[in-house]
Amino acid sequence: PDPSTGEIEYATGWIEGAAILASVGVVTFVSAWNNYDKALKFAELNKQTAKKEVSVVRDGKRTRVDIAEVVVGDVLRIGYGDILG
């Protein structure tokens, strides 16, 4: 409504509502895209950190194997800076 007269202009009154709706849509889209991008980067980082090599003694020989390949009978060699968990 016009503040001085109180009349409503129906011909152009829809513009304000459409602008608010469009801005909410843009903000929602940008936020969703940003979250999706972060999720992809996080998944890639998890893949890289999941690949850890450890030093073991297997069959009397020292070797480095992936943490997922450690089997019963392997003797883990623990050194300074190794993270146990």
C-alpha positions, 0 to 999 in steps of 0.5 A: 500500500501507498503510505500516504494514501493507503491505496494498493497498486495491483498492477505493480504490487507483485514485483516486491513479492516476486523479488523476495521469492527470487532472492530466497530461491537464489540463496537456497540454490547457492547454499545447496551447491556449496554444501554439495561441493563441501561434501565431495571434498570431504569424501575425497579427503576421507579416501586419502586419509584412509590409505595408511601404510604401516611397517610390519614384520611378516614371515621374518621380513620387514615390509610396509603394507596398507593398514587394511592388509594387516593379518593375524601373525603380523608384528607391527613396528611402532615408531616415533610419530605413529598414530595408534587408534 
